[in-house]
């Protein structure tokens, strides 16, 4: 059982989320190549050499998938648009088939009474722009602004909300410092520039959408609760550094026009000249803030160059991703974000969910572990609301099983099971639990 609508404020919204490259299928519809295509084509980068060529074939199964969203009684669908589907070379010629697809998506949602919540970028950078340095190149802010104008001139009059970039930490740190996602770099200078340029691009996109007369614009960041491995001063420093990189850098840039000192200790020598002058653009006002939350990490010091930290194993039950289940962290971040960064601005949980060992048996998936996970995290949201935090919605990740980036198709986050051979959709018990809880 999940809490029902009556357990939340009357204006509280429930939704589901996906991303373009993970579900659409990138090998058709005129989409151009992306750095995820080349990353996946490089041996060893993605489990089983999986890729996003077909994904869940959402491109051709759009009507069926929109019916699933509406059938689950969800209020909001948070989707992303693919830069390379709209502009195959990242700039220049527009792919009209791509614009038509997002037109159909938005209109289909509205016809079903579902609010379209658009994200402009969820990690699939056009290859032509990656060849020019991608997020390391300051020019990307203007390339992204131009892309924003092209797509939002088409659908911006009908989307309910819009955010420029999903999870800047993943776009920059995970992909340029840790090398786990495209473009797969491990370079501190590239990381510093990507972290700054992703925020500059965010600000430019907000400017463009404001110029188009759009409203209900937001920022979406991801968060991990961090616990110290012990009580030493060295561990406390490592924890503060991890928290600064993961949880405070991007919020600090967007909402306070500053970067944490713990991050500048390592990245300042590598940031582009005059980076401080960009905060006027980065801090363009937004109307809401989205929080993506999944887990906590145990951090200790490491005898390495900055950031001089390492992850330690934790004792809590874990998802199929190996992530500890810690709902209290969501309550903490909702309270801290409002207190330290956003004030009275509406907050949304824009992603929350778990990978589980789902098994399709006799035409059904009884994912009780996922129902429990969602129930416990909704409890954390309720506690934050009761404490006066302006939380206005919760979106489950994800609508359906999909391409889980470097982990391929094995990790299943969906409320709907996807058979990746037949592509048949089967709603899981968690989907049915939401449908019942959200019945009006």
N, C-alpha and C positions, 0 to 999 in steps of 0.2 A: 504494500500500500504506500502511496505517496500522499503528502498533504494536498489538499484541494484548493481551488481558487479562494474559497471563503477563509482560508487560513492566511491570506496575504491581503495587503491593501487593495481596494477596489480597482485602482488604476495599474496594478502590477501586471507585467506582460511576461508570457512564457513563449519561448521560441526554440528553434533548432538551428544549427549552423553547419555549413560545409565550406569547401574552397574549390575554386574552379579546376585547378590542375589535378586535384585528388579524385574528382568524380566525372568531369565532363568527357574525357577522352580527347587527347590533344592531336591525334593523327588525322583529324578530319575537320570539315567546316572552315577550311582556309586559314587555320591557325599557323603562325610561324614558329620556327624552332626557338627553344628556350635553353637557358643554362641548366635547367633540370634534365632536359633531354640528353645533353652531353654528359652531365654528371652521372646519370643512370647508365649511359653507354660505356662508361669507364669501368673495367672489371674491378670488383671489390667494393664499390661504393654503395650498392644497393643489394639487399638480401635477394638471392636467387636471380639476380640481374633483372628484377622487375622494373617496369617503367610506367609512365602515365599515358601511353599511346591510346589505350582504350578506357582505362579507369573503370567507372561504373556505366559507361556509355550514357551518361546523363544527357548528353547533347541530343541523342535520338530518343531518349525515354523521358523527356521533359514532362509531358502531360501526366504520365504515371507517377512521377516523383512529386509533382505539385499536388496531385490528389492524395498522396501519402501525407504530405505536410498538413493539408486541410483536414484530412481524415483523423489526424492525431489531435485535433482541436487546438493547434498551436496558433498563437497570435502573430508571431513574427518569424520570418525566414531570413537568417543572416547568410548571405552568399557573397562570393567574390567574383569580380570580373577579371578576365585574363588579358593582360597587356598585349601579349603576342597574338591573341585571337582578334583583338580590335585593330592593332597596328603590327602586322607580321614582322616588320623590320624595326619595331620600336618607335619609329618616326616615319613621316611621309605618308605613303599610300594607306588608305583605310580599307579594311576588309568589311564590306557591307554585310556579308553573311554573319560575321561576328556581332555587329551591331543589331542585326535583325534577331539573332538568337537572344540577346539580353532584352530586347524589346518584348519578345514573346514571353520571356521569363517574368518580367515585371508585370506585364498585362495579365498573365495567367495567375499570378499571386493576387492581384487586385480583384480579379473576377471571383476568386475563392475567398475573399475577405481576409487575406493574410497581408500583413505589412511587410513590404520589401525593405530590408536593411542591407545596403550595399557596402562592400569593402573593395577598394580599388586595386589593392595589391596583396596577394597572399603567396608571394615567393617565386613566381615564375617570370624571371626577367628575360626579355627577348635576347636571343643570342647576339644579334648585331650590336646591342648596347653592352653586353658582357665583353665583346671584343674590344670595346673602347674603354674598358676599365670598370664598367658597371657602377656599383655603389661607391667605388673609390674615386670616381670622376665627379667633380663638382657640377659639371654640366647636367648630371642626371636630375637635378632638382627642376631644371627647365624642361627636360624631356618628360618628366613625370607630370609637370603642370600641363604640358601640351596634351598628353594622353588623357589627363583628367578632363580637360575641356572637350575632347572628342567624345568620350563616352558619356559624360554628363550632359552635354548638349542634346544627347539622344534620350537618356532615361532619367535625367536629374529632376524633371518636372513631376515625376511620379514615384520616386523612391521615398520611403518614409524617413529613413536616416541614411547617413553615409559617413564612412571613415576612410582615411587615405591608406594606411598601411597596417596590416596585421602583425603584431608582435615584433617590433623593431629589434629586440634582443636576438631573435632567431635570424632575422635578415642580416644582421651585422656580426654579432659576437659568435654565435653558434656556427655561422657559415664562413667567417673570415679568420677567427682566432682558433676555434676548436676544429674546424674543417669537416664537421659532420654533415652539413648540408651544402648544396650548391652555393657558391662556386668551389667549395672544398679547399679553401686556403687556410694556412696556419701562419699568419703574418700580422704582427702587432701594428705596423703602420697602416696596412690595409684595413685592419679592424677599426682603428681610431677614425679614419676617414669615412668608412662606411657608417659607423655609429653617428657621426655628425651629419653626414649627407642624407641619411634616412630621415632625420628630424627636419633638416632644411627642406627636403622634398615634401614631408608632411605639411609644413607651413605653407609652401607654395600651392599645394593642392587645396588647402583650406581657402587661400586667397581666391583661387580660380572659382571654387564652388560658391563662395560668397558673391563674387562678381556675376555669377549666373543667377543669383537670387535664391540660392538654395539655403535651407535652414536645417536644424536638427543634425548638425555635424559634430563628430566626435573623434576621440583618439582611443586606440585599443592597445594595451600593453599586457604582457604576461608576467606572472609573479610566482616565486617559489619561496615558501617559508624556510628560513634557515635557522638551524640549531647548532650550538657549539659542541664539538666533540668532547671538550673538557673545559675546565675553569681557568686555564692559563691565559696570560696576557697575549701570548702569540696567537692563540686560538681566537681570542676576542678580536684581534686585528684582522685575522683571516675572515671571520664572519662579517665584520663591518665592510670589508672589501667586496666580498661576494654579494652582500645585500646592496651595496652601492652600484655594482655593475648590473646586477639583474633587476633590482626592484626600484632603484631611485634615480638612475641616470636619465632614463627617458621621461619619466614624470617630471623630474627636475628641470629638464630642458624645456618641455612643453608648458608647464604651469608656473615655473619660477624663474626661467631664463638663466639657469645656472647648472653646472655639472658638479657632482660630489667631489670633494677634495680627494677621497680615497681612490677615485678613478683617475683624476688628473695626475696623481703621483706616478701612474704608469703610462698614461696616454698623452699627456700634455706635449711631450717632445714630438709626437707623431701627428698631432692635429694640424689641419691646414692653416696657413697663415691667415690671420684676421678672423678666426672662428668666432671670437666673442661678438663680432659685429652682426652675426647672423641671428641673434636671439630675437630681434625685432620681428623677423619672419617666423621663426620657430614658435614663438609664443602667440601666434594668431589665436584669438579667442575661440573656444569650442563650446558646444552646448551640452555635452555629456562626456563621460569617461567610461570606457569598457575595461573590465578586468577578466583576463583568462587565467584560471587557476586549476592546478591538478595535484600538486604534491609538495612535500618538504624535502630538504636535504640536510644531512649532517656534515659539517665542514670543519676541517682542522688545518693547521699550517703545513706547508711543504717546503723543503729545502730546494727551491727553484727560483728562477727570476720572477719578478712581479707577474701575476698577482700573488704568488707564493701561497697557494692553498690547494687543498684536495678534498674530494668527497670521501666520506667514510660510510660503511654500511649502517643502516638504521634498523631498529627492532620491530617496527610496526608492520602489519599486514600490507602486502604489496599487490599492485595490479600486474597484468601480463607484461607491462612495460618495465617492471621492476621498480615502480614508483610507490613510495609509501602513501598510505591513505590517511590523510590528516585534515579533516574538515575544519578544525579550529583555525587553520591557516587562512581559510577564506574569510571567516568572520574578522580575523585580525586585519587582513588587507583592506577589506571594505571600510573598517573603522579608521585605519591609518591613512588611507588615501583621502578620505573626507577631511580628516583632522589636519593633515600636513600639506595637502596639495590642492584639493578641489573645492573645499568648503561646502556650499549648498548645491553644487552642481549635481544633477542626476547621475547615478552610477548604475551600470548594468553588468551583470556577470555574463560576458559575451562568449565564453567557452568554459565548460566544465564537464568532465565525463571520464570514463575509464575504458581501457582495453581489458577484455575479459576472455576466458577460454570458452567462447560460445560454441555450442554444438547444435546443429540442426538435426532434430530427431522427430520422426513422424510428422514432419511439416511444421514444427514449432521450435522455438529457442526459449528455454526457461532460464533467463539470465537474472536470477535472484540477486547475485552479487552486485550487478549493476544497479538494480532497483534500490538496494541497501545503500550503495555509494551515493546515488542521487538524493535519496531520502535524507541522509546525514548531511549532505552539503546544502540542501534546501533548509534544513534546520539551522545551519550556520547563517544563512541569509536571513531567516526569520529573527534570529537573535540580533543581527546587525540592525534590522528594521526597527525592532523593539527598542534598541538603544538610540534611535533617532537618526540613523544613517539613511540618506535619501536613495535607497536602492529601489530601482524602478522595474527591473526585469531580470530574468534568468534564462539563458539559452543553452541547451544541452548540446555537447559535442559527442557524437555527430548524428545527423539524420540517418546516415547509412554507412556501413563498412566501406572502406575506400583504400586508395593508395596511400600508405602511411610513410611516405617519403623514403628515407634510407632503409626503413624496415619493410618495404614492399607491401604485400597484401596479407601478411600473416596476422598482424595486430588489428583486432576488430574493436572499434569504438562505437559502432552504430547502434541506434535503436531499431534499425532495420537490417536484417541479415542479407548479404549479397553473395550469391553463388558466382564466383569469378570465372566459371566456365560457361554456364548458361546465362548469367547476369540476372537470374530470377531474384526478385525481392521478396523477403518474408519478414513481416513485422515480428519483433521479439516481444517477450513478455513485458519488457520495459516500455516499449511503444504503447502497448495496450494499457499499461498502468498510467501513463501520461494521458491517454485518450479518456480514460475513466475519470481521472483526477481533474481534468480540465473541462469536462462537460459543463455547459452553462445551464 
